[in-house]
Amino acid sequence: MSRTAEFVLGLIGGITGIIASATTILVGLAITAASVVTLENIDGFFGIGALAVGVLVFLMSAFAIVAACLIKANPKVWGIILIIIGGVGFVLIQLLWIVPGALLLISGIMCVSRKPSYEDF
């Protein structure tokens, strides 16, 4: 069965996820650079947290690209992984994850729900 649509959606979702994670990393760096971490001023911790979340989302997006490339091997497993990555990204970076999350969720749902036709055997 041709899984071109799932592959393309997953690939675009992973690439836009990397762009969203780069934005989060830059915001984290800007917040960290703009503030000094002292006992009275803890604003710098928010920047460090944003930086850590950005790196985590970058790794998730890279793994989503790998999952999109391996969809043909085992569509159910990689589809579930894409759904998990899409959902966790919404929890981590909310609004920046709307486009990549939607694309990854759609790709994962298509992988899980589409049944192979008998012509493919």
C-alpha positions in Angstrom: 0.0 0.0 0.0 1.3 3.4 -0.9 1.9 5.5 2.2 3.0 8.7 0.4 0.4 11.0 2.1 1.5 9.8 5.5 5.1 10.2 4.7 4.7 13.7 3.3 2.6 14.9 6.2 5.0 13.4 8.7 8.0 14.8 7.0 6.5 18.3 6.7 5.4 18.1 10.4 8.9 17.1 11.5 10.5 19.9 9.5 8.1 22.6 10.9 8.6 21.1 14.3 12.3 21.7 14.0 11.5 25.3 13.0 9.3 25.7 16.1 11.9 24.2 18.4 14.6 26.5 17.0 12.2 29.4 17.8 11.8 28.1 21.4 15.6 27.7 21.8 16.2 31.3 20.6 13.5 32.6 23.0 15.1 30.6 25.8 18.6 32.0 24.9 17.2 35.5 24.8 15.5 35.2 28.2 18.6 33.7 29.7 20.9 36.3 28.3 18.7 39.2 29.3 18.5 38.1 33.0 20.9 37.3 35.7 20.0 34.4 38.0 20.1 35.4 41.6 18.2 34.4 44.7 16.0 37.5 44.3 15.6 37.3 40.5 14.7 33.9 39.1 13.7 35.0 35.6 16.7 33.3 34.2 15.3 29.9 35.2 12.4 30.4 32.8 14.9 31.0 30.0 16.8 27.8 31.0 13.5 25.9 31.0 12.5 27.2 27.6 16.0 26.3 26.3 15.6 22.7 27.7 12.1 22.4 26.2 13.3 23.6 22.9 16.1 21.0 22.8 13.6 18.3 23.8 11.2 19.3 21.0 14.1 19.4 18.5 14.9 15.8 19.4 11.2 14.9 19.1 10.9 16.5 15.7 14.0 14.7 14.5 12.5 11.4 15.7 9.3 12.3 13.9 11.2 12.7 10.6 12.8 9.3 11.2 9.4 7.8 12.0 8.0 9.3 8.8 10.8 7.7 6.8 10.1 4.3 8.3 6.3 4.4 7.9 6.3 1.8 5.2 8.1 -0.8 7.3 5.5 -0.9 10.1 2.7 1.7 9.7 0.9 0.9 12.9 3.9 1.3 15.2 5.3 4.4 13.6 1.8 5.9 13.3 1.3 5.5 17.1 4.7 7.1 17.6 3.7 10.1 15.4 0.5 10.5 17.4 2.5 10.5 20.7 5.0 13.0 19.4 2.2 15.2 18.1 0.4 15.2 21.4 3.4 15.7 23.6 4.5 18.7 21.6 1.2 20.4 22.3 1.8 20.0 26.0 5.4 21.4 25.7 5.2 24.4 23.4 1.5 24.9 22.9 0.9 27.6 20.2 4.1 27.1 18.3 3.2 23.4 17.9 -0.2 23.9 16.1 1.0 23.3 12.6 3.6 20.5 13.2 1.3 18.9 15.8 -1.7 18.8 13.5 0.3 17.4 10.6 1.9 14.7 12.8 -1.4 13.8 14.3 -3.1 13.5 10.9 -0.2 11.4 9.6 -0.3 9.1 12.6 -4.1 8.7 12.5 -3.9 7.9 8.8 -1.2 5.3 9.4 -3.3 3.6 12.2 -6.7 3.8 10.5 -5.9 2.8 6.9 -6.2 -0.9 6.1 -4.1 -2.5 3.4 -6.0 -3.6 0.4 -5.9 -7.2 -0.7 -4.3 -6.2 -4.0 -1.0 -5.4 -2.1 -0.4 -9.0 -1.1 
